[in-house]
């Protein structure tokens, strides 16, 4: 069984500011306190395609992801390594992120897709963020009831972390807005 959910959030900031905040959110010391489950972020590669003007980036993200106690006993690990692939198309003003776990994948599959685009109602000043996440506990599929409960706990945790991420993005956008006006936040 797979648990999936979608969220949509409107940032009342222009696309350029929101996407800039997305790149900077893990580096800010204040955000490290809020996003304490993110242990490390490393850029593996980045490439600018000169013909299309698109930026392609791959990052490794290490997350502290404790699950239910009995699952931790089975897998003996609460650190998860993920790969985030990002495509930024400045010409069409679109940023797409796709993140999936590469460790613990024989136990759980998690895939998150985030897309930032100018908001259709106010494209110059607002940005819409669409997030889709799917979570699948693999070895417990025979025990559907238990798998569903674990998947739901994972969904709840991801949604809580998403709220923290939005808080960080808003803070970074306000910081960048103040910075662009020459005011330190």
Backbone as a chain_set.jsonl record, in Angstrom:
{"seq": "XXXXXXXXXXXXXXXXXXXXXXXXXXXXXXXXXXXXXXXXXXXXXXXXXXXXXXXXXXXXXXXXXXXXXXXXXXXXXXXXXXXXXXXXXXXXXXXXXXXXXXXXXXXXXXXXXXXXXXXXXXXXXXXXXXXXXXXXXXXXXXXXXXXXXXXXXXXXXXXXXXXXXXXXXXXXXXXXXXXXXXXXX", "coords": {"N": [[0.843, -1.191, 0.0], [0.41, 2.256, -0.643], [0.915, 5.437, 0.707], [-0.097, 8.61, -0.068], [0.103, 12.115, -0.486], [-0.912, 15.461, -1.228], [0.048, 18.862, -1.274], [-0.495, 22.362, -1.377], [0.857, 25.569, -1.497], [0.865, 29.089, -1.206], [3.285, 31.449, -1.648], [3.705, 34.731, -0.792], [5.557, 36.161, -2.32], [7.841, 37.044, -4.929], [8.709, 34.76, -7.631], [11.509, 34.554, -8.143], [12.636, 35.274, -5.675], [11.602, 33.307, -3.957], [12.655, 30.934, -5.057], [15.355, 31.44, -4.74], [15.464, 31.479, -1.972], [14.9, 28.807, -1.511], [17.281, 27.551, -2.315], [18.974, 28.482, -0.339], [18.002, 27.708, 2.127], [18.944, 25.527, 3.716], [21.447, 26.301, 4.569], [21.395, 28.428, 6.335], [22.015, 29.372, 9.684], [19.949, 29.72, 11.643], [17.86, 28.321, 10.498], [18.805, 25.741, 10.648], [18.272, 24.984, 13.238], [15.475, 24.85, 13.239], [15.012, 23.005, 11.18], [16.003, 20.56, 12.218], [16.068, 17.857, 11.67], [17.41, 17.569, 9.319], [20.53, 16.606, 8.603], [22.804, 16.861, 6.977], [23.766, 18.392, 3.894], [24.877, 18.009, 0.708], [26.216, 19.152, -2.322], [26.281, 17.311, -5.185], [26.55, 17.471, -7.944], [26.321, 20.012, -10.477], [24.978, 21.552, -13.332], [24.855, 23.765, -16.005], [22.898, 24.013, -18.712], [23.732, 25.34, -21.6], [22.367, 25.627, -24.015], [19.618, 25.339, -23.466], [19.353, 26.872, -21.219], [18.769, 25.873, -18.763], [19.249, 24.923, -15.35], [20.701, 22.21, -13.808], [20.811, 20.302, -10.926], [22.178, 18.12, -8.479], [21.78, 16.914, -5.264], [22.956, 15.461, -2.213], [21.24, 14.45, 0.606], [21.228, 14.066, 4.04], [19.295, 12.666, 6.516], [17.876, 12.661, 9.77], [15.808, 10.257, 10.689], [13.87, 8.991, 12.638], [11.808, 6.205, 13.198], [8.862, 4.343, 14.186], [9.439, 2.588, 17.282], [9.606, -0.241, 17.061], [10.105, -0.621, 14.375], [12.569, 0.598, 14.134], [14.039, -1.237, 15.603], [13.994, -3.407, 13.873], [15.225, -2.489, 11.475], [17.495, -1.274, 12.385], [18.54, 1.328, 12.141], [18.438, 4.855, 11.986], [19.056, 6.889, 10.353], [18.773, 8.399, 7.248], [19.599, 8.445, 3.842], [19.243, 10.586, 1.108], [18.533, 11.532, -2.301], [18.379, 14.486, -4.074], [17.102, 15.877, -6.923], [17.22, 18.655, -8.986], [15.699, 20.925, -11.233], [15.994, 23.942, -12.743], [14.347, 26.279, -14.578], [14.852, 29.193, -15.728], [13.887, 30.717, -17.784], [11.203, 29.9, -18.291], [10.412, 30.278, -15.753], [10.299, 28.224, -13.695], [10.789, 25.856, -11.14], [11.74, 22.692, -10.273], [11.834, 20.096, -7.973], [12.897, 16.888, -7.076], [12.909, 14.383, -4.779], [14.218, 11.451, -3.347], [14.546, 8.587, -1.261], [17.621, 6.817, -0.81], [18.781, 5.127, 0.913], [17.695, 2.637, 3.196], [15.796, 1.76, 1.443], [14.904, -0.81, 0.957], [13.124, -1.19, 2.912], [11.449, 1.033, 3.094], [9.972, 3.282, 0.805], [10.269, 6.528, -0.254], [9.139, 9.301, -1.952], [9.364, 12.585, -2.973], [8.02, 15.364, -4.57], [8.441, 18.635, -5.579], [7.298, 21.706, -6.795], [7.868, 24.942, -7.954], [6.25, 27.729, -9.157], [5.323, 30.791, -10.852], [2.507, 32.359, -9.399], [-0.74, 31.863, -10.745], [-2.696, 33.873, -10.38], [-1.341, 36.148, -9.587], [1.282, 36.581, -10.951], [3.664, 38.102, -10.916], [4.211, 38.791, -8.304], [3.627, 36.701, -6.523], [4.186, 33.244, -5.613], [3.467, 29.906, -6.382], [3.594, 26.877, -4.673], [3.727, 23.522, -5.211], [3.404, 20.409, -3.784], [4.027, 16.977, -3.764], [3.91, 13.901, -2.171], [4.863, 10.543, -1.701], [4.664, 7.556, 0.161], [5.803, 4.39, 0.963], [5.725, 1.481, 2.759], [7.621, -1.308, 2.552], [8.298, -4.206, 3.34], [6.175, -4.844, 4.904], [3.865, -5.176, 3.518], [2.307, -7.448, 3.429], [1.203, -7.434, 5.874], [-1.038, -5.555, 5.988], [-2.583, -3.794, 7.639], [-0.822, -3.004, 9.707], [1.182, -1.873, 8.142], [-0.211, 0.275, 7.013], [-0.665, 1.868, 9.275], [1.96, 2.546, 9.988], [2.754, 3.856, 7.656], [0.978, 6.018, 7.787], [1.911, 7.311, 10.089], [4.388, 8.088, 9.132], [3.553, 9.836, 7.086], [2.342, 11.818, 8.669], [4.616, 12.794, 10.009], [6.14, 13.738, 7.822], [4.409, 15.751, 6.919], [4.469, 17.482, 9.102], [7.175, 18.211, 9.005], [7.141, 19.459, 6.521], [5.645, 21.728, 7.107], [7.457, 23.018, 8.78], [9.424, 23.48, 6.862], [8.091, 25.289, 5.165], [7.861, 27.434, 6.939], [10.559, 28.096, 7.243], [11.159, 28.802, 4.588], [9.519, 31.081, 4.283], [10.73, 32.776, 6.162], [13.288, 33.005, 5.017], [12.613, 34.235, 2.593], [11.671, 36.718, 3.506], [13.999, 37.678, 4.621], [15.607, 37.847, 2.302], [14.125, 39.726, 0.919], [14.439, 41.995, 2.563], [17.19, 42.215, 2.362], [17.453, 42.858, -0.359], [16.476, 45.39, -0.329], [18.42, 46.677, 0.983], [18.461, 46.558, 3.69], [19.369, 45.16, 6.743], [18.245, 42.072, 8.092]], "CA": [[0.0, 0.0, 0.0], [1.14, 3.514, -0.733], [0.256, 6.635, 1.219], [0.316, 9.775, -0.848], [-0.636, 13.337, -0.199], [-0.54, 16.649, -1.991], [-0.136, 20.131, -0.585], [-0.223, 23.541, -2.192], [1.061, 26.745, -0.651], [1.179, 30.307, -1.935], [4.211, 32.395, -1.032], [3.411, 36.076, -1.291], [6.867, 36.665, -2.72], [8.088, 36.695, -6.335], [9.338, 33.47, -7.919], [12.965, 34.655, -8.005], [12.967, 35.296, -4.247], [11.269, 32.004, -3.373], [13.617, 29.928, -5.508], [16.622, 31.773, -4.082], [15.318, 31.011, -0.584], [14.977, 27.344, -1.533], [18.7, 27.178, -2.373], [19.695, 28.928, 0.855], [17.322, 27.336, 3.373], [19.685, 24.586, 4.547], [22.715, 26.883, 5.004], [21.185, 29.448, 7.356], [22.121, 28.793, 11.037], [18.647, 29.697, 12.326], [17.058, 27.256, 9.896], [19.324, 24.441, 11.103], [17.554, 24.667, 14.475], [14.103, 24.488, 12.878], [15.08, 21.799, 10.349], [17.009, 19.749, 12.912], [16.107, 16.505, 11.109], [18.348, 17.603, 8.194], [21.867, 16.542, 9.19], [23.844, 17.292, 6.047], [23.378, 18.588, 2.498], [26.069, 18.142, -0.128], [25.969, 19.233, -3.762], [27.039, 16.288, -5.897], [26.911, 18.074, -9.223], [25.419, 21.007, -11.055], [25.317, 21.787, -14.733], [24.017, 24.721, -16.709], [22.79, 23.668, -20.129], [23.773, 26.636, -22.287], [21.392, 25.714, -25.106], [18.257, 25.522, -22.939], [19.376, 27.812, -20.103], [18.3, 25.196, -17.549], [20.233, 24.517, -14.357], [20.452, 20.878, -13.256], [21.603, 20.104, -9.715], [21.91, 16.92, -7.68], [22.312, 17.044, -3.909], [22.766, 14.36, -1.259], [20.697, 14.978, 1.861], [21.216, 13.079, 5.119], [18.177, 13.014, 7.397], [17.598, 11.85, 10.951], [14.414, 9.864, 10.443], [13.472, 7.889, 13.521], [10.455, 5.689, 12.988], [8.352, 3.669, 15.373], [10.509, 1.844, 17.966], [9.745, -1.616, 16.575], [10.714, -0.554, 13.05], [13.989, 0.876, 14.375], [14.647, -2.503, 16.035], [14.126, -4.277, 12.705], [16.173, -1.981, 10.473], [18.704, -0.875, 13.124], [19.084, 2.562, 11.572], [17.497, 5.979, 11.964], [19.609, 7.882, 9.437], [18.367, 8.095, 5.879], [20.276, 9.223, 2.808], [18.337, 10.888, 0.001], [19.072, 12.267, -3.443], [17.475, 15.518, -4.567], [17.409, 16.359, -8.271], [16.532, 19.929, -9.207], [15.788, 21.552, -12.551], [15.52, 25.325, -12.72], [14.203, 26.867, -15.904], [14.626, 30.617, -15.481], [13.134, 31.274, -18.902], [9.771, 29.681, -18.043], [10.228, 30.539, -14.328], [9.851, 26.993, -13.061], [11.799, 25.107, -10.388], [11.192, 21.391, -9.902], [12.699, 19.276, -7.136], [12.441, 15.522, -6.866], [13.761, 13.789, -3.75], [13.869, 10.075, -2.998], [15.535, 7.969, -0.385], [18.461, 5.772, -1.408], [19.057, 4.153, 1.967], [16.464, 2.07, 3.785], [14.803, 1.566, 0.391], [14.294, -2.138, 0.984], [12.084, -1.13, 3.935], [10.514, 2.133, 2.851], [10.223, 4.138, -0.363], [9.694, 7.857, -0.117], [9.429, 10.193, -3.063], [8.749, 13.895, -2.803], [8.177, 16.254, -5.719], [8.04, 20.01, -5.287], [7.385, 22.568, -7.973], [7.621, 26.361, -7.712], [5.889, 28.465, -10.369], [4.593, 32.03, -10.568], [1.088, 32.115, -9.111], [-1.538, 32.319, -11.891], [-3.482, 35.075, -10.072], [-0.464, 37.291, -9.366], [2.559, 35.973, -11.319], [4.854, 38.933, -10.653], [4.45, 38.979, -6.868], [3.377, 35.501, -5.724], [4.692, 31.967, -6.116], [2.73, 28.74, -5.911], [4.42, 25.694, -4.415], [2.934, 22.293, -5.212], [4.202, 19.32, -3.23], [3.421, 15.643, -3.77], [4.757, 12.939, -1.463], [4.333, 9.184, -1.583], [5.4, 6.752, 1.137], [5.404, 2.976, 0.895], [6.45, 0.543, 3.604], [7.702, -2.46, 1.657], [8.199, -5.587, 3.824], [4.969, -5.053, 5.694], [2.676, -5.152, 2.677], [1.465, -8.598, 3.795], [0.5, -7.016, 7.089], [-1.56, -4.276, 5.494], [-3.032, -2.913, 8.711], [0.363, -2.437, 10.356], [1.832, -1.02, 7.151], [-0.995, 1.503, 6.896], [-0.414, 2.694, 10.466], [3.318, 3.075, 9.89], [2.735, 4.835, 6.572], [0.294, 7.221, 8.261], [2.844, 8.0, 11.002], [5.379, 8.729, 8.254], [2.876, 10.973, 6.453], [2.203, 12.858, 9.688], [5.946, 13.363, 10.232], [6.493, 14.516, 6.631], [3.593, 16.961, 6.885], [5.015, 18.384, 10.126], [8.427, 18.74, 8.475], [6.783, 20.382, 5.436], [5.248, 22.986, 7.751], [8.714, 23.649, 9.184], [10.056, 23.942, 5.633], [7.402, 26.516, 4.722], [8.257, 28.479, 7.882], [11.923, 28.474, 6.872], [11.103, 29.504, 3.305], [8.964, 32.417, 4.528], [11.763, 33.54, 6.84], [14.335, 33.295, 4.049], [12.076, 35.214, 1.633], [11.657, 38.03, 4.166], [15.408, 38.068, 4.718], [16.054, 38.252, 0.962], [13.435, 40.973, 0.592], [15.128, 43.049, 3.303], [18.528, 42.32, 1.775], [17.36, 43.549, -1.641], [16.209, 46.796, -0.037], [19.585, 47.225, 1.651], [18.204, 46.55, 5.128], [19.707, 43.833, 7.288], [17.116, 41.533, 8.851]], "C": [[0.879, 1.243, 0.0], [0.29, 4.621, -0.128], [0.783, 7.802, 0.399], [-0.511, 10.973, -0.408], [-0.084, 14.465, -1.049], [-0.808, 17.867, -1.124], [0.149, 21.244, -1.58], [-0.137, 24.73, -1.254], [1.404, 27.935, -1.541], [2.111, 31.164, -1.088], [3.897, 33.755, -1.628], [4.73, 36.813, -1.522], [7.065, 36.268, -4.181], [8.867, 35.386, -6.479], [10.85, 33.51, -7.697], [13.387, 34.622, -6.539], [12.717, 33.929, -3.611], [12.285, 30.942, -3.791], [14.999, 30.194, -4.918], [16.598, 31.293, -2.628], [15.431, 29.487, -0.517], [16.428, 26.87, -1.547], [19.402, 27.452, -1.055], [19.137, 28.383, 2.168], [18.119, 26.402, 4.268], [20.955, 25.192, 5.134], [22.569, 27.874, 6.154], [21.208, 28.835, 8.758], [20.79, 28.716, 11.781], [17.778, 28.558, 11.795], [17.522, 25.876, 10.34], [18.646, 24.011, 12.395], [16.136, 24.176, 14.158], [14.071, 23.169, 12.106], [16.112, 20.827, 10.934], [17.081, 18.315, 12.396], [17.038, 16.425, 9.896], [19.759, 17.668, 8.788], [22.939, 17.099, 8.268], [23.271, 17.41, 4.645], [24.652, 18.835, 1.711], [25.658, 18.202, -1.594], [26.876, 18.23, -4.454], [27.462, 16.777, -7.274], [25.899, 19.139, -9.596], [25.931, 21.323, -12.45], [24.325, 22.792, -15.299], [24.052, 24.349, -18.179], [22.681, 24.976, -20.9], [22.747, 26.745, -23.407], [19.972, 25.956, -24.588], [18.191, 26.559, -21.823], [18.907, 27.193, -18.796], [19.482, 24.815, -16.661], [19.801, 23.18, -13.773], [21.377, 20.685, -12.058], [21.189, 18.812, -9.037], [22.572, 17.116, -6.325], [22.038, 15.768, -3.126], [22.311, 14.994, 0.052], [20.646, 13.834, 2.872], [20.219, 13.559, 6.168], [18.154, 12.083, 8.6], [16.108, 11.53, 10.884], [14.013, 8.714, 11.352], [12.033, 7.484, 13.253], [9.927, 5.108, 14.282], [9.437, 2.755, 15.957], [10.707, 0.449, 17.401], [10.363, -1.656, 15.177], [12.213, -0.27, 13.182], [14.72, -0.385, 14.819], [14.902, -3.416, 14.835], [15.234, -3.771, 11.778], [17.485, -1.495, 11.081], [19.357, 0.386, 12.552], [18.022, 3.649, 11.646], [18.036, 7.162, 11.156], [19.228, 7.45, 8.021], [19.106, 9.024, 4.918], [19.327, 9.362, 1.62], [19.102, 11.598, -1.113], [17.988, 13.218, -3.922], [17.97, 15.967, -5.936], [16.573, 17.605, -8.521], [16.765, 20.406, -10.635], [15.187, 22.947, -12.415], [15.515, 25.829, -14.158], [13.835, 28.336, -15.702], [13.789, 31.252, -16.573], [11.628, 31.107, -18.689], [9.405, 29.924, -16.577], [9.587, 29.34, -13.641], [11.035, 26.362, -12.336], [11.137, 23.828, -9.918], [12.235, 20.612, -9.122], [12.077, 17.903, -6.996], [13.421, 14.869, -5.901], [13.266, 12.381, -3.457], [14.954, 9.512, -2.095], [16.323, 6.916, -1.151], [18.935, 4.786, -0.352], [17.709, 3.749, 2.552], [15.425, 1.719, 2.734], [14.239, 0.15, 0.338], [13.187, -2.21, 2.038], [11.007, -0.101, 3.622], [10.944, 2.886, 1.601], [9.516, 5.458, -0.133], [10.102, 8.671, -1.338], [8.644, 11.482, -2.856], [9.048, 14.721, -4.049], [7.632, 17.616, -5.327], [8.238, 20.831, -6.544], [7.016, 23.991, -7.555], [7.375, 27.037, -9.057], [5.265, 29.8, -9.965], [3.105, 31.702, -10.376], [0.233, 32.65, -10.265], [-2.331, 33.608, -11.631], [-2.622, 36.336, -9.914], [0.976, 36.865, -9.681], [3.806, 36.807, -11.024], [5.198, 38.998, -9.171], [4.284, 37.718, -6.015], [3.94, 34.263, -6.419], [3.856, 30.837, -5.531], [3.709, 27.574, -5.788], [3.484, 24.497, -4.341], [3.848, 21.152, -4.789], [3.391, 18.032, -3.278], [4.405, 14.692, -3.096], [4.069, 11.59, -1.451], [5.267, 8.382, -0.684], [4.873, 5.331, 1.068], [6.318, 2.158, 1.786], [6.434, -0.782, 2.859], [7.514, -3.829, 2.33], [6.912, -5.881, 4.573], [3.71, -5.107, 4.839], [1.762, -6.342, 2.948], [0.665, -8.284, 5.052], [-0.065, -5.619, 6.849], [-1.949, -3.309, 6.606], [-1.854, -2.237, 9.395], [1.073, -1.484, 9.397], [1.103, 0.307, 7.023], [-0.735, 2.43, 8.068], [0.972, 3.32, 10.408], [3.381, 4.135, 8.793], [2.077, 6.133, 7.026], [1.182, 8.002, 9.22], [3.911, 8.732, 10.191], [4.782, 9.954, 7.578], [2.762, 12.123, 7.442], [3.531, 13.571, 9.931], [6.364, 14.226, 9.038], [5.689, 15.805, 6.566], [4.081, 17.969, 7.928], [6.317, 19.009, 9.635], [8.177, 19.703, 7.322], [6.388, 21.738, 6.007], [6.488, 23.739, 8.224], [9.426, 24.226, 7.967], [9.42, 25.215, 5.116], [7.766, 27.691, 5.628], [9.646, 29.004, 7.528], [11.92, 29.26, 5.569], [10.564, 30.916, 3.48], [10.014, 33.314, 5.182], [12.871, 33.939, 5.869], [13.864, 34.335, 3.026], [12.068, 36.613, 2.245], [13.079, 38.568, 4.315], [15.914, 38.583, 3.366], [15.393, 39.552, 0.529], [14.125, 42.15, 1.286], [16.516, 43.284, 2.713], [18.488, 43.099, 0.457], [17.055, 45.035, -1.461], [17.374, 47.469, 0.678], [19.424, 47.316, 3.151], [18.63, 45.206, 5.657], [18.584, 43.38, 8.197], [17.52, 41.184, 10.256]], "O": [[1.963, 1.254, 0.584], [-0.903, 4.731, -0.412], [1.991, 7.942, 0.207], [-1.669, 10.844, -0.011], [1.053, 14.424, -1.519], [-1.76, 17.9, -0.344], [0.939, 21.077, -2.509], [-0.946, 24.881, -0.338], [2.145, 27.798, -2.514], [1.778, 31.554, 0.031], [3.833, 33.9, -2.849], [4.974, 37.903, -1.006], [6.516, 35.26, -4.625], [9.583, 34.967, -5.57], [11.409, 32.58, -7.116], [14.395, 34.002, -6.201], [13.529, 33.451, -2.818], [12.723, 30.141, -2.965], [15.736, 29.25, -4.629], [17.589, 30.768, -2.121], [15.996, 28.946, 0.434], [16.771, 25.899, -0.872], [20.329, 26.73, -0.687], [19.746, 28.58, 3.219], [17.98, 26.477, 5.489], [21.494, 24.656, 6.102], [23.535, 28.127, 6.873], [20.489, 27.867, 9.006], [20.534, 27.737, 12.481], [17.052, 27.914, 12.552], [16.722, 24.942, 10.402], [18.46, 22.818, 12.632], [15.663, 23.202, 14.744], [13.211, 22.32, 12.347], [16.986, 20.336, 10.22], [18.063, 17.621, 12.659], [17.417, 15.328, 9.486], [20.134, 18.667, 9.401], [23.882, 17.742, 8.73], [22.403, 16.632, 4.249], [25.411, 19.755, 2.011], [24.847, 17.396, -2.051], [28.098, 18.294, -4.322], [28.584, 16.533, -7.716], [24.775, 19.161, -9.096], [27.134, 21.357, -12.708], [23.116, 22.679, -15.097], [25.108, 24.369, -18.812], [21.648, 25.643, -20.854], [22.298, 27.848, -23.72], [19.208, 26.698, -25.205], [17.116, 27.07, -21.507], [18.672, 27.908, -17.822], [20.554, 24.442, -17.138], [18.673, 23.033, -13.301], [22.587, 20.882, -12.166], [20.013, 18.45, -9.018], [23.757, 17.437, -6.235], [21.035, 15.088, -3.341], [22.917, 15.947, 0.542], [20.093, 12.77, 2.595], [20.284, 14.693, 6.642], [18.38, 10.88, 8.476], [15.261, 12.415, 11.006], [13.835, 7.587, 10.89], [11.154, 8.332, 13.101], [10.482, 5.355, 15.353], [10.256, 2.211, 15.216], [11.842, -0.008, 17.268], [11.061, -2.61, 14.831], [13.025, -0.824, 12.44], [15.88, -0.591, 14.461], [15.912, -4.117, 14.79], [16.086, -4.548, 11.348], [18.475, -1.323, 10.37], [20.583, 0.487, 12.491], [16.844, 3.392, 11.397], [17.539, 8.283, 11.262], [19.351, 6.28, 7.658], [19.219, 10.227, 5.155], [18.698, 8.397, 1.186], [20.165, 12.178, -0.895], [16.844, 12.826, -4.147], [19.118, 16.386, -6.086], [15.363, 17.607, -8.293], [17.869, 20.307, -11.172], [14.031, 23.109, -12.026], [16.532, 25.807, -14.852], [12.665, 28.68, -15.529], [13.063, 32.215, -16.324], [10.863, 32.052, -18.882], [8.242, 29.798, -16.194], [8.492, 29.427, -13.086], [12.149, 26.337, -12.858], [10.103, 23.862, -9.25], [13.38, 20.484, -9.555], [10.866, 17.776, -6.818], [14.62, 14.809, -6.171], [12.065, 12.14, -3.335], [16.117, 9.911, -2.16], [15.789, 6.219, -2.013], [19.439, 3.715, -0.69], [16.714, 4.458, 2.404], [14.284, 1.411, 3.079], [13.191, -0.067, -0.27], [12.407, -3.162, 2.064], [9.819, -0.328, 3.851], [12.134, 3.101, 1.37], [8.318, 5.499, 0.146], [11.277, 8.715, -1.703], [7.439, 11.471, -2.604], [10.184, 14.769, -4.52], [6.52, 17.738, -4.814], [9.223, 20.666, -7.264], [6.001, 24.22, -6.897], [8.187, 26.931, -9.977], [4.737, 29.928, -8.86], [2.534, 30.882, -11.094], [0.452, 33.773, -10.719], [-2.608, 34.357, -12.568], [-3.112, 37.452, -10.085], [1.806, 36.795, -8.774], [4.897, 36.252, -10.896], [6.352, 39.234, -8.815], [4.765, 37.684, -4.883], [4.139, 34.24, -7.633], [3.573, 30.816, -4.333], [4.531, 27.326, -6.671], [2.568, 24.459, -3.52], [4.922, 20.954, -5.356], [2.225, 17.999, -2.884], [5.593, 14.684, -3.418], [2.863, 11.49, -1.225], [6.489, 8.511, -0.755], [3.665, 5.094, 1.109], [7.534, 2.14, 1.596], [5.367, -1.321, 2.565], [6.622, -4.568, 1.912], [6.597, -7.04, 4.843], [2.601, -5.087, 5.373], [0.556, -6.252, 2.718], [-0.426, -8.817, 5.254], [0.386, -4.638, 7.44], [-1.664, -2.115, 6.51], [-1.884, -1.031, 9.638], [1.515, -0.409, 9.802], [1.74, 1.357, 6.934], [-0.598, 3.64, 7.887], [1.14, 4.493, 10.741], [3.99, 5.189, 8.979], [2.55, 7.221, 6.697], [1.205, 9.232, 9.172], [4.291, 9.855, 10.521], [5.43, 10.999, 7.502], [3.05, 13.27, 7.102], [3.575, 14.796, 10.046], [6.886, 15.325, 9.223], [6.228, 16.848, 6.196], [4.104, 19.172, 7.667], [6.542, 20.204, 9.827], [8.923, 20.668, 7.157], [6.753, 22.778, 5.458], [6.565, 24.96, 8.085], [9.969, 25.329, 8.027], [10.121, 26.126, 4.674], [7.958, 28.81, 5.152], [9.876, 30.213, 7.516], [12.605, 30.277, 5.457], [11.095, 31.856, 2.887], [10.169, 34.475, 4.802], [13.34, 35.077, 5.893], [14.633, 35.216, 2.639], [12.42, 37.585, 1.576], [13.323, 39.764, 4.154], [16.566, 39.624, 3.295], [16.01, 40.381, -0.14], [14.367, 43.184, 0.663], [16.957, 44.426, 2.583], [19.378, 43.904, 0.183], [17.344, 45.843, -2.344], [17.337, 48.668, 0.951], [20.151, 48.053, 3.818], [18.279, 44.185, 5.066], [18.034, 44.164, 8.969], [16.693, 40.716, 11.038]]}, "num_chains": 1, "name": "protein.A"}
